[in-house]
Amino acid sequence: MEAIAHLRYARISPRKVKIVVDLIRGKDVNTAAAILTHTPNAASELVSKLLKSAISNAEANHNMNVDKLFVSKVFACPGPILKRIQPRAHGRAFRINKRTSHITIAVAEKE
């Protein structure tokens, strides 16, 4: 049994999120929370909030023991891209892609 938390349409590139997400995969939740608080990336704050949400989902909805939880699955998928235009020389236009992410964390109990 797993407790899952999703963050949809986060305004950060999935490439940046995957760097942080790879740090906590397979770790117990206390270690993962400690890693996220001491990681100086913009994505670590979003992933930390999402981890707390997954822990509370496990506790409230599935009656899991918080001390036995670990991060079983965590991944970041690309969301829709916001396409913007920046003017350039000689009347040209330069596209700016503002990327979004869908982040998912699942926690499970160790046997």
ZAMARGU-4260 file (C-alpha; in steps of 0.2 Angstrom, whole numbers, plus 5000, padded with zeros to 4 digits):
<rodrens>
0) 5000/5000/5000 | 5006/5017/4995 | 5001/5035/4999 | 5003/5047/4985 | 5004/5066/4983
5) 5004/5075/4967 | 5010/5093/4963 | 5003/5098/4946 | 5008/5113/4935 | 5023/5118/4946
10) 5032/5133/4937 | 5049/5125/4937 | 5058/5115/4924 | 5057/5096/4926 | 5075/5095/4923
15) 5079/5105/4938 | 5066/5095/4949 | 5074/5079/4944 | 5091/5084/4951 | 5082/5086/4968
20) 5071/5071/4966 | 5085/5059/4963 | 5093/5063/4980 | 5078/5057/4990 | 5072/5041/4980
25) 5073/5026/4991 | 5077/5035/5008 | 5066/5035/5023 | 5056/5050/5026 | 5066/5058/5040
30) 5082/5057/5030 | 5073/5063/5014 | 5066/5078/5024 | 5083/5082/5031 | 5091/5081/5014
35) 5078/5093/5006 | 5080/5106/5020 | 5099/5107/5017 | 5098/5107/4998 | 5100/5124/4990
40) 5089/5122/4975 | 5073/5131/4971 | 5064/5114/4968 | 5069/5107/4986 | 5056/5118/4994
45) 5042/5112/4982 | 5047/5094/4985 | 5048/5096/5004 | 5031/5102/5005 | 5025/5088/4993
50) 5034/5075/5004 | 5025/5082/5020 | 5009/5081/5011 | 5012/5062/5006 | 5017/5058/5024
55) 5001/5066/5031 | 4991/5057/5017 | 4999/5040/5023 | 4995/5044/5041 | 4977/5051/5039
60) 4970/5040/5025 | 4980/5024/5026 | 4984/5023/5045 | 5002/5020/5042 | 5016/5021/5055
65) 5026/5037/5051 | 5042/5030/5058 | 5042/5015/5045 | 5039/5026/5030 | 5051/5028/5015
70) 5050/5036/4998 | 5045/5022/4987 | 5042/5032/4971 | 5046/5049/4966 | 5047/5057/4948
75) 5044/5073/4939 | 5036/5074/4922 | 5035/5089/4910 | 5019/5099/4910 | 5012/5111/4897
80) 5025/5124/4891 | 5020/5142/4892 | 5027/5150/4876 | 5032/5168/4876 | 5040/5180/4863
85) 5055/5191/4866 | 5059/5204/4853 | 5076/5203/4844 | 5086/5213/4832 | 5080/5217/4814
90) 5061/5214/4819 | 5064/5196/4823 | 5055/5186/4837 | 5064/5175/4849 | 5054/5161/4858
95) 5055/5159/4877 | 5049/5142/4884 | 5043/5143/4902 | 5042/5125/4907 | 5031/5117/4920
100) 5032/5101/4930 | 5020/5088/4937 | 5029/5080/4952 | 5023/5064/4961 | 5029/5057/4977
105) 5023/5040/4984 | 5028/5034/5002 | 5026/5016/5008 | 5029/5006/5024 | 5044/4995/5026
110) 5040/4977/5031
</rodrens>
